[in-house]
Amino acid sequence: MWKRFFKRTQVETIMGHRIPEPRYTWQAALWVFIYLGVPTLLLGTLIDALIQLATGVCTGLWCYF
């Protein structure tokens, strides 16, 4: 299954010009972080804040600072 994701295709040529294959860019990594990372961080922060309000015990990373 993983071979399908990492398999490289042959270089295509159109009228003698080589067409570069699609690749991941830093912009793709940024958008993945924005759409997946930020909501995950916010959800974790919300859960930690709710636990602190309910029990009075700080469970988040900010407790160490």
C-alpha positions in Angstrom: 0.0 0.0 0.0 2.8 2.5 0.9 4.6 1.8 -2.4 1.7 3.4 -4.2 2.4 6.8 -2.5 6.1 6.8 -2.9 6.3 5.3 -6.5 7.7 7.8 -9.0 6.2 8.0 -12.4 8.3 8.2 -15.5 9.1 11.6 -16.8 6.6 12.7 -19.4 7.7 14.5 -22.5 5.4 16.6 -24.7 6.8 17.7 -28.0 10.3 17.1 -26.7 9.9 19.1 -23.5 10.2 17.3 -20.2 7.3 17.9 -17.8 8.3 18.0 -14.2 6.4 15.7 -11.9 4.4 17.1 -9.0 6.2 17.5 -5.7 5.5 18.6 -2.2 6.5 22.2 -1.5 6.9 24.3 1.7 3.5 25.9 0.9 1.8 22.5 1.0 3.5 21.8 4.4 2.2 25.2 5.7 -1.4 24.5 4.6 -1.3 21.0 6.2 -0.1 22.6 9.4 -2.8 25.3 9.2 -5.7 22.9 8.5 -4.5 20.0 10.8 -2.0 21.3 13.3 -3.8 24.5 14.4 -7.2 22.9 15.1 -5.4 20.1 17.0 -3.5 22.5 19.2 -6.6 24.6 19.9 -8.6 21.5 20.8 -5.9 20.3 23.2 -5.7 23.8 24.8 -9.5 23.8 25.2 -9.5 20.4 26.8 -6.6 21.4 29.2 -8.4 24.6 30.2 -11.7 22.7 30.9 -9.8 20.1 33.0 -8.1 23.0 34.9 -11.4 24.8 35.5 -13.2 21.6 36.6 -10.5 20.1 38.9 -8.2 23.0 39.7 -5.2 21.0 38.6 -3.1 22.4 35.7 -2.4 19.7 33.1 -1.2 21.8 30.2 2.4 22.5 29.0 2.1 26.1 30.2 2.1 24.8 33.8 5.9 24.3 33.5 6.6 27.9 32.6 
